[in-house]
Amino acid sequence: MDYNSIIKDFSNEKKDLIVGLSKNNKRAIQDMDKYDNQAIHTFFNLWKEMFPNQKQSKNCLSCRKSVCHFFHTIADYIISERETPEVVKEVEKEVKTQKKKVYSKKAKVSGKAK
């Protein structure tokens, strides 16, 4: 899944909200073995906004896990994008374009040796 295409339209405030709520939710899960209520409500509202055809229920345990896992992963991606220097991004982009180049085979030269 290309996370960059998912978060490309997010404002910085929305990204900050997701990262903050993800941290709070992870802490609540670790400390109290419960989800953070504000995080759950916000994550499900964002899910409905982003994927209107994919129904998820707050009352379903596996739905909660999957939606939380998705937004925790998005938050981790946002954090990694902020921490990665621009120079590294440019080098990664250059490496990807070099891998995509297709080199043609040299044409065989047929001839008789003299």
MODELLER restraints for C-alpha pairs under 7 A, 6 or more apart:
rsr = mdl.restraints
at = mdl.atoms
rsr.add(forms.Gaussian(group=physical.xy_distance, feature=features.Distance(at['CA:3:A'], at['CA:74:A']), mean=6.81, stdev=0.5))
rsr.add(forms.Gaussian(group=physical.xy_distance, feature=features.Distance(at['CA:18:A'], at['CA:75:A']), mean=6.03, stdev=0.5))
rsr.add(forms.Gaussian(group=physical.xy_distance, feature=features.Distance(at['CA:19:A'], at['CA:75:A']), mean=4.77, stdev=0.5))
rsr.add(forms.Gaussian(group=physical.xy_distance, feature=features.Distance(at['CA:21:A'], at['CA:39:A']), mean=5.16, stdev=0.5))
rsr.add(forms.Gaussian(group=physical.xy_distance, feature=features.Distance(at['CA:22:A'], at['CA:39:A']), mean=6.96, stdev=0.5))
rsr.add(forms.Gaussian(group=physical.xy_distance, feature=features.Distance(at['CA:22:A'], at['CA:71:A']), mean=6.95, stdev=0.5))
rsr.add(forms.Gaussian(group=physical.xy_distance, feature=features.Distance(at['CA:22:A'], at['CA:72:A']), mean=5.48, stdev=0.5))
rsr.add(forms.Gaussian(group=physical.xy_distance, feature=features.Distance(at['CA:22:A'], at['CA:75:A']), mean=6.53, stdev=0.5))
rsr.add(forms.Gaussian(group=physical.xy_distance, feature=features.Distance(at['CA:24:A'], at['CA:36:A']), mean=6.73, stdev=0.5))
rsr.add(forms.Gaussian(group=physical.xy_distance, feature=features.Distance(at['CA:25:A'], at['CA:35:A']), mean=5.77, stdev=0.5))
rsr.add(forms.Gaussian(group=physical.xy_distance, feature=features.Distance(at['CA:25:A'], at['CA:36:A']), mean=4.92, stdev=0.5))
rsr.add(forms.Gaussian(group=physical.xy_distance, feature=features.Distance(at['CA:25:A'], at['CA:39:A']), mean=6.18, stdev=0.5))
rsr.add(forms.Gaussian(group=physical.xy_distance, feature=features.Distance(at['CA:28:A'], at['CA:34:A']), mean=5.80, stdev=0.5))
rsr.add(forms.Gaussian(group=physical.xy_distance, feature=features.Distance(at['CA:28:A'], at['CA:35:A']), mean=5.84, stdev=0.5))
rsr.add(forms.Gaussian(group=physical.xy_distance, feature=features.Distance(at['CA:28:A'], at['CA:36:A']), mean=5.89, stdev=0.5))
rsr.add(forms.Gaussian(group=physical.xy_distance, feature=features.Distance(at['CA:29:A'], at['CA:35:A']), mean=5.53, stdev=0.5))
rsr.add(forms.Gaussian(group=physical.xy_distance, feature=features.Distance(at['CA:43:A'], at['CA:67:A']), mean=6.93, stdev=0.5))
rsr.add(forms.Gaussian(group=physical.xy_distance, feature=features.Distance(at['CA:43:A'], at['CA:71:A']), mean=6.95, stdev=0.5))
rsr.add(forms.Gaussian(group=physical.xy_distance, feature=features.Distance(at['CA:56:A'], at['CA:63:A']), mean=5.63, stdev=0.5))
rsr.add(forms.Gaussian(group=physical.xy_distance, feature=features.Distance(at['CA:57:A'], at['CA:63:A']), mean=6.03, stdev=0.5))
rsr.add(forms.Gaussian(group=physical.xy_distance, feature=features.Distance(at['CA:58:A'], at['CA:64:A']), mean=5.97, stdev=0.5))
